[in-house]
Amino acid sequence: MAAGKEIRGKIKSVENTRKITKAMEMVAASKMRKAQERMRAARPYSEKIRNIASNLGQANPEYTHAFMRTNNAKNTGFIVVTTDKGLCGGMNTNVLRGVTSKLKDLQAAGVGVSAVAIGNKGLGFLNRVGATVVSHATQLGDTPHLEKLIGPVKVLLDAYAKGEVNAVYLCYTKFINTMKQEAVVQQLLPLSADEMHAQTAASGTQHGWDYLYEPDAQSVIDDLLMRYVEALVYQAVAENMASEQSARMVAMKAATDNAGSVIGELKLVYNKTRQAAITKELSEIVAGAAAV
């Protein structure tokens, strides 16, 4: 019964694995609800600040902020948002595939790349492909904190304001629903007043453009656009965390179901092996009795 003993060992091993994946599924489901609530709570602020930035941009056409000017530098910035941990299906793979495609196009055009990595998976990927990582933020935990994101991201924003970068792309996984997450590679800078206005019109909100500025219009617009970009980055991280927990819950549920199928197959093989051994022993007993 050496083979039977090995099969019992495999069954025990898979059962232990199933316990772990089931526990991870339940933990991810609990974290997923909190992450979704946090993500949805951040959306109204992002929409409101976008509307105000759009209105201020059109109310003061004589002033153009650095984030809305086009640069001619031969360098492009990327903010790559991924997870710190794995076991979340193909979520990171999908967004990094989009980043790879964009990097190949830029390299073919002779454009350099500077990147900010948010998450261990993205940091490891950017180091492997040889991209210049100017800053990174890892081990963010289950709750994104804006103060941990501002420092790394500001390095790239300052480079754009100085004209050292011609564009900044934000790469993350957008939360659609529990079963679906979408990899997004969108242009963060330069900001387009027309695009912001189109998004404002699509949301169905209309506001008057009569503002009183304190201390002056330029200072208000400068601070507001900086907060707007920070809000977009924070929203991307919140969306990514909600997507991470959803993807991990689905992946762990699939792993638990697969473990159950493997256990069923192993038990069937074990029973067949055990029955064959019993039949063989009976045959030997009968043959011995007949010989006597």
N, C-alpha and C positions, 0 to 999 in steps of 0.2 A: 504493500500500500504506500510505497514511496511517492508514486504519482499523486495518490489521494491526499497525502500530507502536504505536498506542494500546492495543490489546488486549494486546500483549506487555508493555507497561508496567504494565497493570493486573495481569496474571498475576504479574509480578515483585514488585509491591507486596503482593499477597495472600500470596505465598510467604514474604516477609519477615515479614509479620504472623503467619503460621502458625508460623514458627520461634520468635517471641517468646512466643506463647500456649503452645506446647509446652514451652518452657523454664519458664514460670511454672507450668504444670501440674506439672512434675516437682519444682520447688522447693516448691510447696504440699503435694505428697504427702509430701515429706521432713519438712516442718514439722508436718504433720498428725499423724504418728505420735508425735512428741515432745509435741505439745499434748494428744493423747488420753491419753498416759501421765501427764502432769502433772495432768490433770483427774481421772483415776481414782485417782491417788495422794492427791488432796485429799479425796475422798469419805469415806473411813473416819474422818478427823479430824472432818469436819462431822457425821457421824452420831453419833460418840462424844460430842462436846460437846453435841449436841442431847439425847441421852439423859440426860446428867448434869444439864443445865439443867432438863429436865422433872422429874426426880426431886427435885432441890433445890426446885423451885417448889412441889411437893406436900408435901415434907417440912417446909416453913416457910410455912404459909398465913398466919401473922400478919404477914409482911413482904411488901409488894408493891413491886417495882422500878418505876422510872419508865417503863421500856420496856413494862411490862405494864399500865399505867394508861391509861385512855381520856381524851383531851383534847377540849375543845369549841371549839378554835380554828377560825377561818374560813380556814384555809390548809392545803394538802396538799403533801407533799414527794414528789419523784420522783428515783430514782437510775436514770438511763438509760445502759445499757451498750451501746455500739456499737463499730464498728471505726474505726481511724484511716485505713485505705485502702479504696478501692472494689474493683471487679472481683471481687465475690463474690456475684454473682447478686442475688436479691431478699431476701437475709438482713436487711439493715438496713431495707429498705422494710417488711418484715413486722412487725418489732418497733415501728417508728415509727408504723405504722398503728394498732397496739394502743394506743400512747401517745396518739395523736390522738383516738381514740375515748373514752378515759378523760378526756382534757382537756376535750372537748366536754361530757361529762356534768357535770364539776365546774364549768365556766363557766356552764352552764345553771342550776346550783344556787347560783351566786353565791359560789363558793369560789375563793380565790386559789391560785396554784401557785408553789412554790419547787423548783428542780431542781438536781441535781448531774449533770453530764455526764461520762461516762467514754468517751472516744473522740471523734475529730474530727467524725465524721458526726452523732453525736447533739448535739454542741455547736452545729454549724451549724444543725441542725433547730430546736433550742430557741430559738436567737436569731431565726430566721425567724418562728416562731409567736408571738414576743413573751413567752415565759415568763421568769420571773426566775431567772437562773442564779447561784446563790450561790457555787458553786465548780466546778472542772472538773479533770480529769486526762487528758492526752493524751500521745501518743508513748510508750506503755508498752512498745513493742517486742514481741518474740515471747514473752517470759516475764513474767508478772504478778508484781510485787513488792508485798507487803502494805504496806510503809512508804510507797509512793507512793499507795496508796489510802486509808490511814487518815485523812490530813489532810483531803482534800476531803469524804469521807463523814462525818467527825466534825462538820462544820459543821451538817449536817442532823440528826444524832443529838442534838447538844446542843440544837438548836432544839426537838426533840420533848421532850426531858427538861425543858425550861423551860416547856412548854405552849404554845409558839408554833405548833406544827403538830399537826393532829389525826390524821394517818396518814402513813406513808411507804411508797411502793410501789417495788419493785425490778423493773426492766424489762430483760430480756436474752433471748438466744437459747439455748435448752437443746439440748444435743447428744443426739440419739437414736441415730443411726448415721451412717455416711458419707454416705448418700443423703438423710437426713431430719434437719432441724433444726426445732425448734418455738419460736415466739415466745411468751414468758411475761411476763405482767404480774401479779405476786403481791404481796400485802401483806406488808411486812417488819415494820412496827410499826403498832399495838401487838402485842406477842407474846401469843399465846394459850396458856395452860398446857394447856388441853384439847386444842388442836391438836398441840402438841408431844408430849403423852402419846399421842394417837392415832397419830402417826407412829412413836413408839417402840414401841407395841404392834404396829403393822403390820410393823415390822422384825423382830419376833419376839424381841426382847431384853428380859429382865426382870432388874432389879437390886433389891437391898435398899436401903432409904432410911436406913440407919443410918450417919450421917456424923459425923466429928469435925472441928470447924472451927478454923482458926488463921489470923488472930487471932480472928475472930468470923464468924457466919453472914452478916450483912449485907455485910461486905466481900467475902467469897467470892462471894456471889450477884451483887454489883455487877460485880466483875471478870469473872466467868464469863459473864454475859449480854452484856457488852460484847464479849468474845471470840467469843461465839456469833454476834452480829450481824456482826462483822468476818469471821468464817468464811463466813457466808452470802454476803456481798458478794464475797469472794475466790473462792468456788466459782462464783458467777455469772460473774465475769470469766474464770475458767479454762474454763468451759463455752462462753462466747462465743468465746474464742480458738480452741478446738477446732472449733467450728461454722464459724468464719471460714475456717480452712484447708481444711476439708472442702468448704464451699460454693465457695471459690475454685478448688479442684482440679476440681470438677465443672463449674464455669462455663468454666474454661480448656479442659477437654477438649471441651466442646460447641463452643467457639469454634474449636478446632483442627479438629474434624470438619467444621464448617460451612465453614471456609476451604478444606478439601480439596474439598468439594462445589462451591464457587464456582470453584476452579481448574479442576476438570473441565469445568464449563459454559463457562468462558472459553476453554479449549483447544478445545472443540468449535466454538464460534463462530469462533475464529481459523482453525481448519482449513477451515471452510465458506467463510469470507471469502477465504482463500488459494486454495482450489480454484476459487472463482468468478472470481478475478482471473486465474488460469492459463487457465481456459476462455475468458475474454474475449480474452486475448492470442492464443490459438490461433485463435479465430474471426476475429480481425482479420488474422492472417497468412494464413489460408486464403482469406479474402475478397480480400486484396491479390493473392495468387497467381492467383486465378481472374480477377481484373480484368485482369492482365497477359496 
